[in-house]
């Protein structure tokens, strides 16, 4: 294999940056700011660890697409039986809808702030329908131009959130300590929930499906193992660069809110905003025991503490995050739907359906929910992403370990062990999330419903895990390996 080439790296640059948008969506930004407000810098190491885990998983997704020429949803359609495949598709569609709701609401909040609340939340949601038209127009001009547009949006996020970081001036020593020293002295339930929330917000199930599809945009001669190996190397480098940039942006947000709002209460913030004459004072709570902060309140209090420009710059960063992530959500919905169901719809029809699935419930919520009271919804949607993550994690580990599919690029023993450990970590996180939320339901009917859903969830997970174990050779059975890997058949 020839040596490293910056020209070739540039050729392969793009898919990783599109994928990294999911690490910077409004749901992640809100999780970051809540983490900083609740725990200061103490959970930065969780963010770093989550990003590394995300890199490992995205590496597997990219490798699957490069080696097979198929994305994860297409492989699932080939290898999984009909009914489990349909259930799996529904789970990922729910994950996409939940993520898209966060992104659309984040965009609407940014528009609301930038227009001084002249455009209400539901109006901002309606405006995001334009994303569909934007997506179609940009896509017609070629993938490279679309990738350049996404990189521009990432740059806007880096500049805006970096500006907030410079203005607030957090302690660099404490930031570095938080990143590399895994501690959380004095942490209680709220801090632990935020730590779990960071992991759930960073690693998203549909993003694994998306990345495996995006890498197919580059031509690779799969009959030559050396070219496949080279493509895997460049995609890993590109993905690492993209996720490093996303890590910096997330650090900016956590550090800003950790420095400015850690150990403060709603009353502290209210008094400062009252002194500054903020027009949003009626949107802020006055409770003296806690601090409630979300994307909307975060922008408001930044404006109170550091001047009106800080509010608008914050809103501009959220707008860039929301716009970019809603478009990648559209991509995810398109690939998942056509992959699992083998649809032959036009691109416009697929995009219209996937966007409508997210827009319609979001409009309903926005019409009846005040802009300053959306934190609970974001928390629920982050929980949803975490619960649905195994439905991407288990398939990607299964198929990248399948030697008849991946040949010499199948996961080795170390890769399988790391995959199992990641799976166990995610399942443990989900168990904690579910136990905490079920414990606070307060209704016997909800307990019964939660019990039934939990039973079905566990049964299906065990089924997928059993198939994964079969693939790894733990039993003498096989996971439909009677289908030999044939590039010509798969590409046709």
C-alpha positions as CSV (number, residue, x, y, z in Angstrom):
1,X,0.0,0.0,0.0
2,X,1.4,3.4,-0.9
3,X,2.3,5.9,1.8
4,X,0.1,8.6,3.3
5,X,-1.2,11.3,0.9
6,X,-2.9,14.5,1.9
7,X,-4.5,14.6,-1.6
8,X,-6.1,11.2,-1.0
9,X,-7.2,12.2,2.5
10,X,-8.9,15.2,0.9
11,X,-10.7,12.9,-1.6
12,X,-12.1,10.8,1.3
13,X,-12.9,13.8,3.4
14,X,-16.6,14.5,3.8
15,X,-18.6,11.6,5.1
16,X,-17.1,11.8,8.6
17,X,-18.0,15.5,8.9
18,X,-21.6,14.8,7.8
19,X,-21.7,12.0,10.4
20,X,-20.2,14.2,13.1
21,X,-23.1,16.6,13.0
22,X,-25.0,14.1,15.1
23,X,-22.4,14.8,17.9
24,X,-23.4,18.5,17.7
25,X,-27.1,18.5,17.4
26,X,-29.3,20.6,19.7
27,X,-30.0,17.6,21.9
28,X,-26.2,17.2,22.6
29,X,-25.8,21.0,23.1
30,X,-28.6,20.9,25.7
31,X,-27.1,17.9,27.4
32,X,-23.7,19.7,27.5
33,X,-25.0,22.9,29.1
34,X,-27.1,21.0,31.7
35,X,-24.0,18.9,32.5
36,X,-21.9,22.1,33.0
37,X,-24.6,23.8,35.1
38,X,-25.2,20.7,37.3
39,X,-21.6,19.3,37.7
40,X,-19.3,22.0,36.5
41,X,-16.2,20.5,34.8
42,X,-16.5,17.2,36.6
43,X,-18.1,15.3,33.7
44,X,-15.8,16.4,30.9
45,X,-14.1,13.0,31.1
46,X,-17.4,11.3,30.4
47,X,-17.7,13.4,27.3
48,X,-14.2,12.4,26.2
49,X,-14.9,8.8,26.9
50,X,-18.2,8.9,25.0
51,X,-16.6,10.5,22.0
52,X,-13.9,7.8,21.9
53,X,-16.6,5.1,22.1
54,X,-18.4,6.8,19.3
55,X,-15.3,6.8,17.2
56,X,-14.9,3.0,17.7
57,X,-18.5,2.4,16.6
58,X,-18.3,4.8,13.6
59,X,-15.1,3.1,12.5
60,X,-17.0,-0.2,12.4
61,X,-19.9,1.5,10.4
62,X,-17.5,3.0,7.9
63,X,-15.6,-0.3,7.5
64,X,-18.8,-2.2,6.8
65,X,-19.8,0.2,4.0
66,X,-16.3,0.2,2.5
67,X,-15.7,-3.5,2.5
68,X,-19.2,-4.7,1.4
69,X,-20.4,-1.7,-0.7
70,X,-23.6,-1.9,1.4
71,X,-24.9,0.1,4.3
72,X,-26.1,-1.4,7.5
73,X,-29.8,-1.3,6.7
74,X,-29.2,-3.1,3.5
75,X,-27.1,-5.8,5.2
76,X,-29.9,-6.2,7.8
77,X,-32.4,-6.7,5.0
78,X,-30.2,-9.5,3.6
79,X,-29.4,-11.4,6.8
80,X,-32.2,-10.9,9.2
81,X,-35.6,-12.8,8.9
82,X,-38.6,-10.7,7.8
83,X,-40.4,-9.9,11.1
84,X,-37.3,-9.2,13.2
85,X,-36.1,-7.0,10.4
86,X,-39.4,-5.0,10.4
87,X,-39.2,-4.6,14.2
88,X,-35.6,-3.4,13.9
89,X,-36.6,-0.9,11.2
90,X,-39.4,0.5,13.4
91,X,-37.0,1.0,16.3
92,X,-34.5,2.9,14.2
93,X,-37.3,5.0,12.7
94,X,-38.5,5.9,16.2
95,X,-34.9,6.9,17.0
96,X,-34.7,9.1,13.9
97,X,-38.1,10.8,14.7
98,X,-37.0,11.4,18.3
99,X,-33.7,12.9,17.2
100,X,-35.3,15.0,14.5
101,X,-37.8,16.4,17.1
102,X,-34.9,17.6,19.2
103,X,-33.2,19.2,16.1
104,X,-36.4,20.9,14.8
105,X,-37.2,22.3,18.3
106,X,-33.6,23.5,18.7
107,X,-33.8,25.3,15.3
108,X,-37.2,26.8,16.3
109,X,-35.8,28.1,19.6
110,X,-32.9,29.7,17.8
111,X,-35.2,31.4,15.4
112,X,-37.4,32.6,18.4
113,X,-34.3,34.1,20.1
114,X,-32.9,35.7,17.0
115,X,-36.2,37.4,16.3
116,X,-36.7,38.5,19.9
117,X,-39.7,36.1,20.2
118,X,-41.5,37.7,17.2
119,X,-41.6,34.3,15.6
120,X,-43.2,31.8,18.1
121,X,-41.9,28.3,18.6
122,X,-44.5,26.7,16.3
123,X,-43.7,29.2,13.6
124,X,-40.0,28.3,13.8
125,X,-41.0,24.6,13.4
126,X,-42.9,25.4,10.3
127,X,-40.0,27.3,8.9
128,X,-37.8,24.2,9.2
129,X,-39.9,22.5,6.5
130,X,-37.7,24.6,4.1
131,X,-34.9,22.2,5.1
132,X,-36.4,19.7,2.7
133,X,-36.2,22.1,-0.2
134,X,-32.7,23.1,0.8
135,X,-31.6,19.5,1.0
136,X,-33.0,18.7,-2.4
137,X,-31.5,21.7,-4.1
138,X,-28.0,21.2,-2.5
139,X,-28.1,17.5,-3.3
140,X,-28.7,18.3,-7.0
141,X,-25.4,20.3,-7.1
142,X,-23.4,17.3,-6.0
143,X,-22.3,15.6,-2.8
144,X,-19.1,17.5,-2.5
145,X,-20.9,20.8,-2.4
146,X,-23.3,19.5,0.2
147,X,-20.4,18.3,2.3
148,X,-18.8,21.7,2.0
149,X,-22.0,23.3,3.2
150,X,-22.0,21.1,6.3
151,X,-18.4,21.9,7.0
152,X,-19.4,25.6,6.9
153,X,-22.1,25.0,9.4
154,X,-19.7,23.2,11.7
155,X,-17.3,26.1,11.4
156,X,-20.1,28.5,12.4
157,X,-20.7,26.4,15.5
158,X,-17.0,26.3,16.3
159,X,-16.7,30.1,16.0
160,X,-19.9,31.0,17.9
161,X,-19.5,28.6,20.8
162,X,-15.7,29.3,20.8
163,X,-16.6,33.0,21.2
164,X,-18.7,32.2,24.3
165,X,-15.8,30.2,25.7
166,X,-13.4,33.1,25.2
167,X,-15.9,35.6,26.8
168,X,-16.6,33.4,29.8
169,X,-12.9,32.6,30.4
170,X,-13.2,29.2,32.2
171,X,-10.3,27.9,34.2
172,X,-8.0,26.1,31.8
173,X,-6.5,24.0,34.6
174,X,-10.0,22.8,35.7
175,X,-11.0,22.1,32.1
176,X,-7.9,19.9,31.6
177,X,-8.4,18.2,34.9
178,X,-12.1,17.5,34.1
179,X,-11.1,15.9,30.8
180,X,-8.3,13.6,32.0
181,X,-9.1,13.0,35.7
182,X,-12.1,10.7,36.1
183,X,-13.6,12.0,39.3
184,X,-17.0,13.3,40.5
185,X,-16.6,14.1,44.2
186,X,-19.9,15.0,45.8
187,X,-21.9,13.9,42.8
188,X,-25.4,12.7,43.5
189,X,-28.4,11.5,41.5
190,X,-28.6,14.6,39.2
191,X,-24.9,14.4,38.3
192,X,-25.1,10.7,37.6
193,X,-28.1,11.2,35.4
194,X,-26.3,13.9,33.5
195,X,-23.3,11.6,33.0
196,X,-25.6,8.9,31.6
197,X,-27.3,11.6,29.5
198,X,-24.0,12.6,27.9
199,X,-23.4,9.1,26.7
200,X,-27.0,8.7,25.4
201,X,-26.8,12.0,23.6
202,X,-23.4,11.5,22.0
203,X,-23.8,7.9,20.6
204,X,-27.0,7.9,18.4
205,X,-28.3,4.7,16.8
206,X,-29.3,6.2,13.4
207,X,-25.8,7.8,13.1
208,X,-24.2,4.3,12.7
209,X,-26.6,3.5,9.9
210,X,-25.9,6.9,8.3
211,X,-22.1,6.6,8.3
212,X,-22.1,3.2,6.8
213,X,-24.1,4.7,3.9
214,X,-22.2,7.9,3.5
215,X,-18.8,6.1,2.8
216,X,-20.3,4.5,-0.3
217,X,-20.0,7.9,-2.0
218,X,-16.3,7.3,-2.8
219,X,-15.2,4.8,-5.5
220,X,-13.2,1.9,-4.1
221,X,-12.1,-1.2,-6.1
222,X,-13.3,-3.9,-3.6
223,X,-11.6,-6.6,-5.6
224,X,-8.3,-5.3,-4.4
225,X,-7.8,-5.7,-0.6
226,X,-5.0,-3.1,-0.6
227,X,-7.5,-0.4,-1.9
228,X,-10.1,-1.4,0.7
229,X,-7.5,-1.2,3.4
230,X,-6.3,2.2,2.2
231,X,-9.9,3.5,2.2
232,X,-10.5,2.2,5.7
233,X,-7.4,4.0,6.9
234,X,-8.3,7.4,5.3
235,X,-11.9,7.2,6.6
236,X,-10.6,6.5,10.1
237,X,-8.3,9.5,9.9
238,X,-11.1,11.7,8.6
239,X,-13.5,10.5,11.2
240,X,-11.0,11.1,14.0
241,X,-10.5,14.7,12.8
242,X,-14.2,15.4,12.5
243,X,-15.0,13.9,16.0
244,X,-12.0,15.8,17.5
245,X,-13.6,19.1,16.3
246,X,-17.0,18.0,17.6
247,X,-15.3,17.2,21.0
248,X,-13.8,20.7,21.2
249,X,-17.2,22.3,20.5
250,X,-18.9,20.2,23.2
251,X,-16.1,21.1,25.6
252,X,-16.8,24.8,24.9
253,X,-20.4,24.4,25.9
254,X,-19.8,22.4,29.0
255,X,-17.0,24.7,30.2
256,X,-19.0,27.9,29.5
257,X,-22.0,26.7,31.6
258,X,-19.7,25.0,34.2
259,X,-17.9,28.3,34.7
260,X,-20.8,30.7,34.7
261,X,-23.7,28.7,36.2
262,X,-22.3,25.9,38.4
263,X,-23.7,26.1,42.0
264,X,-26.0,28.9,41.1
265,X,-29.8,28.8,41.6
266,X,-32.8,30.0,39.5
267,X,-33.1,33.0,41.9
268,X,-29.5,34.0,41.4
269,X,-30.0,34.0,37.6
270,X,-33.4,35.8,37.9
271,X,-31.9,38.6,40.0
272,X,-29.0,39.2,37.5
273,X,-31.4,39.2,34.6
274,X,-33.7,41.6,36.4
275,X,-30.8,44.0,37.0
276,X,-29.9,43.8,33.3
277,X,-33.4,44.5,32.2
278,X,-33.8,41.4,30.2
279,X,-37.0,41.2,28.1
280,X,-37.2,37.5,28.8
281,X,-37.5,37.9,32.6
282,X,-41.0,36.4,32.7
283,X,-39.7,33.2,31.2
284,X,-37.3,32.5,34.1
285,X,-38.2,30.5,37.2
286,X,-37.5,31.9,40.7
287,X,-36.9,28.7,42.6
288,X,-34.0,29.2,45.0
289,X,-33.1,25.5,45.4
290,X,-32.2,24.5,41.8
291,X,-31.1,25.8,38.5
292,X,-33.2,25.0,35.5
293,X,-31.4,25.6,32.2
294,X,-32.0,24.5,28.6
295,X,-31.2,25.9,25.2
296,X,-33.6,28.7,25.5
297,X,-32.8,29.7,29.1
298,X,-29.1,29.2,28.4
299,X,-29.2,31.8,25.7
300,X,-31.2,34.2,27.9
301,X,-28.9,33.9,30.9
302,X,-25.8,34.3,28.7
303,X,-27.3,37.5,27.5
304,X,-27.9,38.7,31.1
305,X,-24.4,37.8,32.2
306,X,-22.3,38.8,29.2
307,X,-24.4,41.2,27.2
308,X,-27.0,40.9,24.3
309,X,-24.4,39.9,21.7
310,X,-23.7,36.7,23.7
311,X,-27.4,35.8,23.4
312,X,-27.5,36.3,19.6
313,X,-24.2,34.5,19.0
314,X,-25.4,31.6,21.1
315,X,-28.7,31.5,19.1
316,X,-26.7,31.6,15.8
317,X,-24.7,28.6,16.9
318,X,-27.9,26.7,17.9
319,X,-29.4,27.6,14.5
320,X,-26.3,26.1,12.7
321,X,-26.5,23.0,14.8
322,X,-30.2,22.6,14.2
323,X,-30.1,23.2,10.5
324,X,-27.2,20.8,9.9
325,X,-28.6,18.0,12.1
326,X,-32.1,18.2,10.6
327,X,-30.6,17.6,7.2
328,X,-28.5,14.7,8.3
329,X,-31.6,13.3,10.0
330,X,-33.3,13.5,6.6
331,X,-30.4,11.5,5.1
332,X,-30.6,8.9,7.9
333,X,-34.3,8.5,7.3
334,X,-33.8,8.1,3.6
335,X,-31.1,5.4,3.9
336,X,-32.8,3.5,6.7
337,X,-36.2,3.4,4.8
338,X,-34.8,2.4,1.5
339,X,-32.3,-0.1,3.0
340,X,-34.7,-2.0,5.3
341,X,-37.7,-1.9,2.9
342,X,-35.9,-1.9,-0.5
343,X,-38.1,1.0,-1.6
344,X,-37.9,2.4,-5.1
345,X,-39.6,5.8,-4.3
346,X,-38.3,9.0,-5.7
347,X,-35.9,11.0,-3.6
348,X,-38.5,13.7,-3.1
349,X,-41.1,11.2,-1.9
350,X,-38.7,9.6,0.6
351,X,-37.5,12.9,1.9
352,X,-41.1,14.2,2.2
353,X,-42.2,11.1,4.2
354,X,-39.2,11.1,6.6
355,X,-39.4,14.8,7.3
356,X,-43.2,14.7,7.8
357,X,-42.8,11.9,10.4
358,X,-40.7,14.3,12.5
359,X,-42.4,17.6,11.7
360,X,-46.0,16.7,12.4
361,X,-45.5,15.6,16.0
362,X,-43.1,18.4,16.7
363,X,-45.6,21.0,15.4
364,X,-48.3,19.5,17.7
365,X,-46.0,19.7,20.7
366,X,-44.7,23.2,19.9
367,X,-48.3,24.5,19.5
368,X,-49.2,23.5,23.1
369,X,-45.9,23.9,24.9
370,X,-44.3,27.2,26.0
371,X,-40.8,27.8,24.6
372,X,-39.3,28.0,28.1
373,X,-40.5,24.6,29.3
374,X,-39.0,22.1,26.9
375,X,-36.2,20.6,29.1
376,X,-38.3,17.6,30.1
377,X,-39.0,16.7,26.5
378,X,-35.3,16.8,25.7
379,X,-34.5,14.6,28.6
380,X,-37.1,12.0,27.5
381,X,-35.8,12.1,23.9
382,X,-32.2,11.5,25.2
383,X,-33.5,8.6,27.2
384,X,-35.2,7.2,24.0
385,X,-31.9,7.5,22.1
386,X,-30.0,5.6,24.7
387,X,-32.7,2.8,24.9
388,X,-32.7,2.3,21.2
389,X,-28.9,2.4,20.8
390,X,-28.5,-1.5,21.1
391,X,-30.6,-1.8,17.9
392,X,-27.7,-0.3,16.0
393,X,-24.9,-1.5,18.2
394,X,-25.7,-5.2,18.1
395,X,-26.2,-5.4,14.3
396,X,-23.0,-3.5,13.5
397,X,-20.9,-5.7,15.8
398,X,-22.7,-8.8,14.4
399,X,-22.0,-8.1,10.8
400,X,-18.5,-6.7,11.1
401,X,-17.6,-9.9,12.9
402,X,-19.1,-12.1,10.1
403,X,-16.2,-13.5,8.2
404,X,-18.3,-14.6,5.2
405,X,-19.3,-11.0,4.8
406,X,-16.2,-9.1,5.8
407,X,-13.6,-11.7,4.9
408,X,-10.1,-10.6,6.1
409,X,-11.6,-7.3,7.5
410,X,-13.8,-9.0,10.0
411,X,-13.3,-8.1,13.7
412,X,-10.6,-10.0,15.5
413,X,-10.7,-11.3,19.0
414,X,-9.7,-7.9,20.5
415,X,-12.4,-6.1,18.5
416,X,-15.0,-8.6,19.6
417,X,-14.1,-8.2,23.2
418,X,-14.2,-4.4,23.0
419,X,-17.5,-4.7,21.2
420,X,-18.9,-6.9,24.0
421,X,-17.7,-4.5,26.7
422,X,-19.3,-1.5,24.9
423,X,-22.6,-3.5,24.6
424,X,-22.6,-4.3,28.3
425,X,-21.8,-0.7,29.1
426,X,-24.7,0.5,27.0
427,X,-27.1,-2.1,28.5
428,X,-26.1,-1.1,32.0
429,X,-26.7,2.6,31.2
430,X,-30.1,1.7,29.8
431,X,-31.0,-0.3,32.9
432,X,-30.1,2.6,35.1
433,X,-32.1,5.0,32.9
434,X,-35.2,2.7,32.9
435,X,-35.0,2.0,36.6
436,X,-34.8,5.7,37.4
437,X,-37.7,6.8,35.2
438,X,-40.0,3.9,36.1
439,X,-39.4,4.6,39.8
440,X,-40.9,8.1,39.3
441,X,-44.0,7.1,37.2
442,X,-46.3,7.2,40.2
443,X,-49.2,5.3,38.5
444,X,-50.1,1.6,38.6
445,X,-51.2,1.7,35.0
446,X,-48.0,3.2,33.9
447,X,-46.0,0.6,35.9
448,X,-47.9,-2.2,34.1
449,X,-47.4,-0.6,30.7
450,X,-43.7,-0.1,31.4
451,X,-43.4,-3.7,32.6
452,X,-44.9,-5.0,29.3
453,X,-42.8,-2.8,27.1
454,X,-39.7,-3.7,29.1
455,X,-40.4,-7.4,28.7
456,X,-40.8,-7.1,24.9
457,X,-37.7,-5.0,24.7
458,X,-35.6,-7.5,26.7
459,X,-36.9,-10.4,24.6
460,X,-36.0,-8.8,21.3
461,X,-32.6,-7.8,22.6
462,X,-31.9,-11.3,23.7
463,X,-32.9,-12.5,20.2
464,X,-30.4,-10.1,18.6
465,X,-27.7,-11.1,21.1
466,X,-28.3,-14.8,20.4
467,X,-27.9,-14.1,16.6
468,X,-24.7,-12.2,17.4
469,X,-23.4,-15.1,19.5
470,X,-24.2,-17.5,16.7
471,X,-22.2,-15.3,14.3
472,X,-19.2,-15.2,16.6
473,X,-19.2,-19.0,16.5
474,X,-20.2,-19.6,20.1
475,X,-22.7,-22.2,18.9
476,X,-22.6,-24.6,16.0
477,X,-25.5,-22.9,14.3
478,X,-25.3,-20.2,11.7
479,X,-26.9,-16.9,11.0
480,X,-28.1,-17.5,7.4
481,X,-24.5,-18.0,6.3
482,X,-25.7,-20.1,3.5
483,X,-25.6,-16.9,1.5
484,X,-22.0,-16.5,0.4
485,X,-20.8,-12.9,-0.1
486,X,-20.9,-12.0,-3.7
487,X,-20.1,-8.4,-4.7
488,X,-21.9,-8.6,-8.0
489,X,-25.1,-9.9,-6.6
490,X,-25.1,-7.4,-3.8
491,X,-24.4,-4.4,-6.0
492,X,-27.0,-5.4,-8.5
